[in-house]
Amino acid sequence: MATNRSEWCVKCGFHVPGDATQCAECGTQVSQVTTSRSSAQAGGASPIVVGVLIGALLGYPLSYYFQPGALRAKHSLGKYIAHFSEIIGESELQSAIFIGFLVAMGAGAGIGWLVQNARRSAK
């Protein structure tokens, strides 16, 4: 049973009063609460980190659209991705690749931040 200390639901991170028998937010039983808020919220990866990682994966394909028109006329997106090692070695193309990674990772972080704030406001 919960005591008069501050306790937090392990499932949703919601505050559980000391005299409650279950979490008012998600219905988790008191036997599954913790006195540490940080361990209650440690259930998953931050949406910002997930967004940055997804952006990193999409950065190279996105960089195709930052390349000069002559390269896009010569190579399709599929060929651009398939010949990654050759294209990344060309110094004149590296800045566009870097910009593609930055844009995609920034967009992923921004979307992750919005998701994180939406989750916080919903609680």
N, CA, C and O atoms as a DFTB+ gen file, in Angstrom:
492 C
 N C O
     1  1       0.834      -1.183       0.000
     2  2       0.000       0.000       0.000
     3  2       0.878       1.245       0.000
     4  3       2.011       1.220       0.479
     5  1       0.348       2.316      -0.535
     6  2       1.079       3.569      -0.607
     7  2       1.138       4.230       0.764
     8  3       0.243       4.057       1.591
     9  1       2.179       4.969       0.986
    10  2       2.330       5.724       2.227
    11  2       2.012       7.183       1.947
    12  3       1.537       7.518       0.862
    13  1       2.269       8.050       2.913
    14  2       1.983       9.471       2.746
    15  2       3.068      10.199       1.962
    16  3       3.002      11.420       1.820
    17  1       4.052       9.491       1.459
    18  2       5.090      10.111       0.648
    19  2       4.573      10.346      -0.761
    20  3       3.552       9.786      -1.161
    21  1       5.290      11.183      -1.512
    22  2       4.936      11.371      -2.920
    23  2       5.318      10.120      -3.683
    24  3       6.450       9.645      -3.591
    25  1       4.364       9.586      -4.440
    26  2       4.625       8.403      -5.245
    27  2       4.149       8.666      -6.663
    28  3       3.274       9.499      -6.902
    29  1       4.745       7.939      -7.596
    30  2       4.482       8.167      -9.012
    31  2       4.190       6.842      -9.685
    32  3       4.838       5.836      -9.396
    33  1       3.220       6.837     -10.576
    34  2       2.851       5.632     -11.306
    35  2       3.983       5.223     -12.248
    36  3       4.524       6.055     -12.977
    37  1       4.332       3.947     -12.227
    38  2       5.397       3.436     -13.086
    39  2       4.948       3.437     -14.547
    40  3       5.772       3.623     -15.442
    41  1       3.672       3.234     -14.799
    42  2       3.165       3.126     -16.162
    43  2       3.058       4.482     -16.853
    44  3       3.506       4.635     -17.990
    45  1       2.459       5.480     -16.169
    46  2       2.200       6.757     -16.850
    47  2       2.928       7.952     -16.244
    48  3       2.910       9.032     -16.835
    49  1       3.572       7.796     -15.078
    50  2       4.301       8.887     -14.460
    51  2       3.422       9.857     -13.690
    52  3       3.910      10.887     -13.226
    53  1       2.133       9.553     -13.542
    54  2       1.182      10.427     -12.870
    55  2       1.373      10.339     -11.361
    56  3       1.715       9.274     -10.846
    57  1       1.158      11.444     -10.641
    58  2       1.288      11.456      -9.190
    59  2       0.179      10.624      -8.551
    60  3      -0.991      10.752      -8.911
    61  1       0.558       9.768      -7.596
    62  2      -0.396       8.928      -6.877
    63  2      -0.372       9.342      -5.411
    64  3       0.654       9.175      -4.753
    65  1      -1.477       9.881      -4.876
    66  2      -1.510      10.259      -3.455
    67  2      -1.245       9.056      -2.558
    68  3      -1.505       7.917      -2.948
    69  1      -0.733       9.304      -1.367
    70  2      -0.353       8.245      -0.449
    71  2      -1.491       7.349      -0.006
    72  3      -1.254       6.191       0.338
    73  1      -2.725       7.847      -0.002
    74  2      -3.846       7.028       0.454
    75  2      -4.615       6.357      -0.693
    76  3      -5.624       5.696      -0.448
    77  1      -4.158       6.516      -1.925
    78  2      -4.856       5.940      -3.081
    79  2      -4.549       4.457      -3.215
    80  3      -3.501       3.980      -2.779
    81  1      -5.484       3.736      -3.825
    82  2      -5.271       2.304      -4.065
    83  2      -4.860       2.031      -5.513
    84  3      -4.377       0.944      -5.828
    85  1      -5.054       3.027      -6.399
    86  2      -4.643       2.890      -7.788
    87  2      -4.400       4.275      -8.385
    88  3      -4.835       5.284      -7.831
    89  1      -3.704       4.313      -9.514
    90  2      -3.411       5.559     -10.218
    91  2      -4.709       6.096     -10.818
    92  3      -5.432       5.366     -11.495
    93  1      -5.003       7.374     -10.570
    94  2      -6.218       7.990     -11.107
    95  2      -6.136       8.186     -12.618
    96  3      -7.172       8.286     -13.275
    97  1      -4.943       8.241     -13.178
    98  2      -4.765       8.478     -14.608
    99  2      -4.958       7.217     -15.438
   100  3      -5.683       7.230     -16.433
   101  1      -4.301       6.109     -15.027
   102  2      -4.337       4.903     -15.865
   103  2      -4.875       3.670     -15.150
   104  3      -5.059       2.630     -15.783
   105  1      -5.131       3.759     -13.854
   106  2      -5.705       2.641     -13.123
   107  2      -4.709       1.612     -12.623
   108  3      -5.116       0.562     -12.126
   109  1      -3.408       1.883     -12.740
   110  2      -2.386       0.954     -12.262
   111  2      -2.501       0.808     -10.747
   112  3      -2.702       1.796     -10.041
   113  1      -2.374      -0.417     -10.248
   114  2      -2.490      -0.680      -8.813
   115  2      -1.333      -0.043      -8.053
   116  3      -0.252       0.146      -8.610
   117  1      -1.555       0.285      -6.791
   118  2      -0.568       0.957      -5.959
   119  2       0.698       0.130      -5.794
   120  3       1.768       0.694      -5.563
   121  1       0.609      -1.170      -5.903
   122  2       1.801      -2.005      -5.779
   123  2       2.810      -1.724      -6.897
   124  3       3.961      -2.154      -6.817
   125  1       2.379      -1.006      -7.937
   126  2       3.251      -0.698      -9.066
   127  2       3.577       0.789      -9.151
   128  3       3.638       1.355     -10.243
   129  1       3.783       1.417      -7.998
   130  2       4.187       2.818      -7.984
   131  2       5.577       2.916      -7.377
   132  3       6.057       1.965      -6.759
   133  1       6.213       4.037      -7.547
   134  2       7.552       4.242      -7.030
   135  2       7.633       5.598      -6.351
   136  3       6.846       6.494      -6.656
   137  1       8.570       5.753      -5.440
   138  2       8.751       7.043      -4.780
   139  2       9.645       7.962      -5.600
   140  3       9.810       9.133      -5.257
   141  1      10.213       7.453      -6.660
   142  2      11.105       8.245      -7.505
   143  2      10.408       8.617      -8.804
   144  3      10.034       7.743      -9.586
   145  1      10.234       9.906      -9.034
   146  2       9.577      10.345     -10.255
   147  2      10.420      10.010     -11.488
   148  3       9.873       9.651     -12.531
   149  1      11.738      10.123     -11.376
   150  2      12.584       9.861     -12.543
   151  2      12.498       8.403     -12.977
   152  3      12.502       8.124     -14.176
   153  1      12.420       7.464     -12.029
   154  2      12.315       6.067     -12.433
   155  2      10.932       5.760     -12.974
   156  3      10.780       4.827     -13.762
   157  1       9.916       6.518     -12.574
   158  2       8.580       6.328     -13.124
   159  2       8.511       6.801     -14.567
   160  3       7.736       6.265     -15.359
   161  1       9.311       7.795     -14.915
   162  2       9.282       8.344     -16.259
   163  2      10.340       7.741     -17.166
   164  3      10.449       8.140     -18.326
   165  1      11.115       6.800     -16.675
   166  2      12.209       6.232     -17.457
   167  2      11.751       5.101     -18.371
   168  3      12.567       4.276     -18.783
   169  1      10.474       5.050     -18.689
   170  2       9.919       3.941     -19.427
   171  2      10.271       3.879     -20.895
   172  3      10.122       2.813     -21.492
   173  1      10.724       4.945     -21.512
   174  2      11.008       4.879     -22.931
   175  2      11.957       5.968     -23.367
   176  3      12.341       6.834     -22.581
   177  1      12.325       5.914     -24.614
   178  2      13.245       6.894     -25.167
   179  2      12.542       8.235     -25.361
   180  3      11.341       8.288     -25.624
   181  1      13.284       9.281     -25.232
   182  2      12.753      10.620     -25.442
   183  2      12.312      10.773     -26.903
   184  3      13.027      10.349     -27.811
   185  1      11.144      11.373     -27.131
   186  2      10.714      11.589     -28.519
   187  2      11.697      12.444     -29.306
   188  3      11.797      12.301     -30.524
   189  1      12.418      13.323     -28.639
   190  2      13.406      14.162     -29.334
   191  2      14.547      13.290     -29.851
   192  3      14.977      13.443     -30.994
   193  1      15.034      12.385     -29.022
   194  2      16.128      11.495     -29.429
   195  2      15.677      10.599     -30.583
   196  3      16.415      10.393     -31.547
   197  1      14.465      10.072     -30.474
   198  2      13.930       9.225     -31.544
   199  2      13.822      10.032     -32.836
   200  3      14.163       9.533     -33.908
   201  1      13.347      11.282     -32.739
   202  2      13.229      12.140     -33.916
   203  2      14.572      12.424     -34.564
   204  3      14.685      12.414     -35.790
   205  1      15.592      12.679     -33.749
   206  2      16.932      12.934     -34.290
   207  2      17.473      11.686     -34.990
   208  3      18.080      11.786     -36.056
   209  1      17.254      10.517     -34.395
   210  2      17.737       9.277     -35.011
   211  2      17.027       8.989     -36.333
   212  3      17.662       8.577     -37.303
   213  1      15.726       9.204     -36.373
   214  2      14.991       9.023     -37.630
   215  2      15.476      10.038     -38.661
   216  3      15.628       9.709     -39.838
   217  1      15.718      11.272     -38.219
   218  2      16.257      12.289     -39.121
   219  2      17.617      11.905     -39.673
   220  3      17.914      12.156     -40.841
   221  1      18.443      11.296     -38.832
   222  2      19.767      10.858     -39.294
   223  2      19.636       9.787     -40.371
   224  3      20.408       9.762     -41.330
   225  1      18.655       8.903     -40.207
   226  2      18.439       7.866     -41.222
   227  2      17.922       8.447     -42.534
   228  3      18.252       7.953     -43.613
   229  1      17.118       9.486     -42.436
   230  2      16.541      10.084     -43.643
   231  2      17.412      11.193     -44.230
   232  3      17.122      11.698     -45.315
   233  1      18.464      11.571     -43.533
   234  2      19.302      12.692     -43.963
   235  2      19.973      12.486     -45.307
   236  3      19.975      13.393     -46.140
   237  1      20.537      11.321     -45.532
   238  2      21.230      11.090     -46.800
   239  2      20.262      11.091     -47.984
   240  3      20.531      11.765     -48.978
   241  1      19.146      10.360     -47.914
   242  2      18.203      10.440     -49.046
   243  2      17.677      11.867     -49.264
   244  3      17.463      12.279     -50.404
   245  1      17.470      12.618     -48.178
   246  2      17.010      13.998     -48.313
   247  2      18.075      14.874     -48.978
   248  3      17.748      15.810     -49.707
   249  1      19.345      14.566     -48.723
   250  2      20.425      15.383     -49.291
   251  2      20.439      15.335     -50.817
   252  3      21.006      16.219     -51.458
   253  1      19.826      14.318     -51.398
   254  2      19.726      14.222     -52.863
   255  2      19.076      15.484     -53.435
   256  3      19.469      15.969     -54.496
   257  1      18.086      16.006     -52.725
   258  2      17.361      17.176     -53.219
   259  2      18.128      18.481     -53.033
   260  3      17.722      19.516     -53.560
   261  1      19.230      18.442     -52.291
   262  2      20.103      19.604     -52.136
   263  2      21.273      19.567     -53.123
   264  3      22.062      20.511     -53.182
   265  1      21.388      18.496     -53.889
   266  2      22.489      18.353     -54.841
   267  2      22.206      19.176     -56.105
   268  3      21.054      19.506     -56.388
   269  1      23.244      19.500     -56.849
   270  2      23.059      20.251     -58.099
   271  2      22.158      19.484     -59.080
   272  3      22.091      18.255     -59.058
   273  1      21.483      20.230     -59.920
   274  2      20.571      19.637     -60.896
   275  2      21.251      18.654     -61.828
   276  3      20.637      17.676     -62.251
   277  1      22.514      18.901     -62.153
   278  2      23.232      17.996     -63.057
   279  2      23.372      16.603     -62.430
   280  3      23.247      15.595     -63.125
   281  1      23.626      16.551     -61.145
   282  2      23.749      15.257     -60.485
   283  2      22.387      14.560     -60.443
   284  3      22.305      13.352     -60.664
   285  1      21.333      15.302     -60.166
   286  2      19.989      14.710     -60.110
   287  2      19.546      14.246     -61.496
   288  3      18.812      13.265     -61.614
   289  1      19.986      14.942     -62.545
   290  2      19.651      14.507     -63.906
   291  2      20.410      13.228     -64.269
   292  3      19.907      12.392     -65.020
   293  1      21.614      13.088     -63.734
   294  2      22.465      11.933     -64.041
   295  2      22.074      10.688     -63.228
   296  3      22.129       9.571     -63.741
   297  1      21.678      10.884     -61.951
   298  2      21.382       9.767     -61.043
   299  2      19.951       9.878     -60.519
   300  3      19.479      10.969     -60.200
   301  1      19.285       8.763     -60.437
   302  2      17.989       8.726     -59.752
   303  2      18.255       8.661     -58.245
   304  3      19.388       8.442     -57.817
   305  1      17.218       8.850     -57.461
   306  2      17.369       8.755     -56.005
   307  2      17.858       7.365     -55.603
   308  3      18.700       7.236     -54.715
   309  1      17.335       6.332     -56.250
   310  2      17.761       4.967     -55.956
   311  2      19.233       4.745     -56.239
   312  3      19.936       4.118     -55.446
   313  1      19.701       5.259     -57.367
   314  2      21.114       5.124     -57.722
   315  2      21.986       5.949     -56.777
   316  3      23.090       5.535     -56.422
   317  1      21.486       7.122     -56.372
   318  2      22.194       7.989     -55.420
   319  2      22.392       7.258     -54.092
   320  3      23.466       7.331     -53.494
   321  1      21.364       6.559     -53.636
   322  2      21.459       5.819     -52.376
   323  2      22.346       4.584     -52.549
   324  3      23.151       4.277     -51.670
   325  1      22.209       3.886     -53.656
   326  2      22.987       2.668     -53.892
   327  2      24.484       2.936     -53.998
   328  3      25.290       2.084     -53.624
   329  1      24.865       4.101     -54.499
   330  2      26.278       4.453     -54.669
   331  2      26.745       5.408     -53.573
   332  3      27.490       6.353     -53.833
   333  1      26.305       5.153     -52.371
   334  2      26.616       6.002     -51.223
   335  2      28.115       6.230     -51.051
   336  3      28.554       7.372     -50.915
   337  1      28.897       5.162     -51.056
   338  2      30.334       5.292     -50.783
   339  2      31.048       6.125     -51.849
   340  3      31.984       6.859     -51.530
   341  1      30.623       6.022     -53.102
   342  2      31.240       6.820     -54.164
   343  2      30.855       8.298     -54.038
   344  3      31.699       9.182     -54.184
   345  1      29.587       8.551     -53.768
   346  2      29.093       9.930     -53.729
   347  2      29.594      10.664     -52.499
   348  3      29.920      11.848     -52.581
   349  1      29.663       9.988     -51.363
   350  2      30.129      10.638     -50.135
   351  2      31.610      11.016     -50.250
   352  3      32.070      11.927     -49.561
   353  1      32.355      10.327     -51.113
   354  2      33.764      10.625     -51.301
   355  2      34.032      11.850     -52.164
   356  3      35.151      12.362     -52.164
   357  1      33.041      12.327     -52.892
   358  2      33.222      13.503     -53.744
   359  2      33.077      14.770     -52.909
   360  3      31.995      15.072     -52.405
   361  1      34.173      15.506     -52.768
   362  2      34.201      16.649     -51.854
   363  2      33.208      17.749     -52.224
   364  3      32.705      18.435     -51.334
   365  1      32.914      17.935     -53.499
   366  2      31.982      19.003     -53.892
   367  2      30.529      18.669     -53.526
   368  3      29.672      19.553     -53.530
   369  1      30.254      17.418     -53.217
   370  2      28.894      17.009     -52.849
   371  2      28.694      16.902     -51.340
   372  3      27.561      16.784     -50.873
   373  1      29.774      16.943     -50.581
   374  2      29.696      16.710     -49.146
   375  2      28.919      17.786     -48.395
   376  3      28.230      17.473     -47.424
   377  1      29.013      19.042     -48.818
   378  2      28.281      20.094     -48.104
   379  2      26.775      19.907     -48.243
   380  3      26.039      20.134     -47.284
   381  1      26.309      19.503     -49.407
   382  2      24.876      19.256     -49.594
   383  2      24.423      18.052     -48.768
   384  3      23.308      18.039     -48.246
   385  1      25.280      17.052     -48.650
   386  2      24.954      15.885     -47.822
   387  2      24.851      16.308     -46.363
   388  3      23.926      15.905     -45.658
   389  1      25.799      17.118     -45.914
   390  2      25.790      17.614     -44.535
   391  2      24.527      18.437     -44.268
   392  3      23.908      18.296     -43.214
   393  1      24.147      19.287     -45.210
   394  2      22.925      20.090     -45.059
   395  2      21.701      19.185     -44.985
   396  3      20.797      19.437     -44.188
   397  1      21.660      18.148     -45.794
   398  2      20.544      17.199     -45.750
   399  2      20.408      16.545     -44.386
   400  3      19.304      16.424     -43.856
   401  1      21.545      16.119     -43.813
   402  2      21.517      15.531     -42.472
   403  2      21.036      16.548     -41.444
   404  3      20.195      16.228     -40.604
   405  1      21.558      17.764     -41.502
   406  2      21.159      18.785     -40.533
   407  2      19.671      19.107     -40.612
   408  3      19.000      19.209     -39.585
   409  1      19.160      19.267     -41.819
   410  2      17.740      19.589     -41.995
   411  2      16.867      18.455     -41.467
   412  3      15.909      18.701     -40.734
   413  1      17.188      17.229     -41.831
   414  2      16.375      16.084     -41.406
   415  2      16.457      15.870     -39.897
   416  3      15.442      15.595     -39.256
   417  1      17.643      15.991     -39.329
   418  2      17.786      15.812     -37.885
   419  2      17.107      16.951     -37.124
   420  3      16.497      16.721     -36.080
   421  1      17.209      18.163     -37.638
   422  2      16.520      19.295     -37.011
   423  2      15.011      19.138     -37.065
   424  3      14.321      19.413     -36.083
   425  1      14.498      18.699     -38.202
   426  2      13.052      18.464     -38.329
   427  2      12.613      17.346     -37.388
   428  3      11.567      17.448     -36.747
   429  1      13.407      16.285     -37.305
   430  2      13.087      15.187     -36.387
   431  2      13.082      15.638     -34.942
   432  3      12.201      15.250     -34.174
   433  1      14.059      16.455     -34.560
   434  2      14.107      16.975     -33.187
   435  2      12.910      17.879     -32.918
   436  3      12.321      17.824     -31.838
   437  1      12.552      18.705     -33.885
   438  2      11.399      19.585     -33.716
   439  2      10.103      18.820     -33.560
   440  3       9.283      19.152     -32.704
   441  1       9.911      17.804     -34.372
   442  2       8.708      16.973     -34.265
   443  2       8.706      16.228     -32.932
   444  3       7.668      16.120     -32.281
   445  1       9.860      15.720     -32.530
   446  2       9.965      15.041     -31.236
   447  2       9.648      15.973     -30.079
   448  3       8.995      15.570     -29.117
   449  1      10.102      17.201     -30.166
   450  2       9.813      18.196     -29.123
   451  2       8.311      18.464     -29.044
   452  3       7.752      18.565     -27.952
   453  1       7.657      18.580     -30.208
   454  2       6.208      18.794     -30.222
   455  2       5.468      17.600     -29.606
   456  3       4.516      17.781     -28.847
   457  1       5.908      16.385     -29.936
   458  2       5.284      15.186     -29.368
   459  2       5.473      15.158     -27.858
   460  3       4.537      14.866     -27.114
   461  1       6.684      15.461     -27.410
   462  2       6.969      15.447     -25.968
   463  2       6.105      16.470     -25.241
   464  3       5.567      16.164     -24.176
   465  1       5.959      17.665     -25.781
   466  2       5.137      18.684     -25.141
   467  2       3.668      18.314     -25.171
   468  3       2.944      18.602     -24.218
   469  1       3.211      17.682     -26.242
   470  2       1.826      17.229     -26.311
   471  2       1.548      16.167     -25.259
   472  3       0.479      16.171     -24.648
   473  1       2.488      15.261     -25.040
   474  2       2.324      14.228     -24.017
   475  2       2.266      14.840     -22.629
   476  3       1.449      14.435     -21.801
   477  1       3.142      15.830     -22.367
   478  2       3.162      16.474     -21.060
   479  2       1.873      17.226     -20.778
   480  3       1.356      17.178     -19.662
   481  1       1.354      17.918     -21.778
   482  2       0.128      18.694     -21.578
   483  2      -1.082      17.796     -21.455
   484  3      -2.088      18.203     -20.873
   485  1      -1.014      16.572     -21.989
   486  2      -2.141      15.649     -21.893
   487  2      -2.252      15.038     -20.502
   488  3      -3.312      14.530     -20.135
   489  1      -1.169      15.079     -19.721
   490  2      -1.189      14.483     -18.375
   491  2      -1.768      15.427     -17.362
   492  3      -1.860      15.088     -16.182
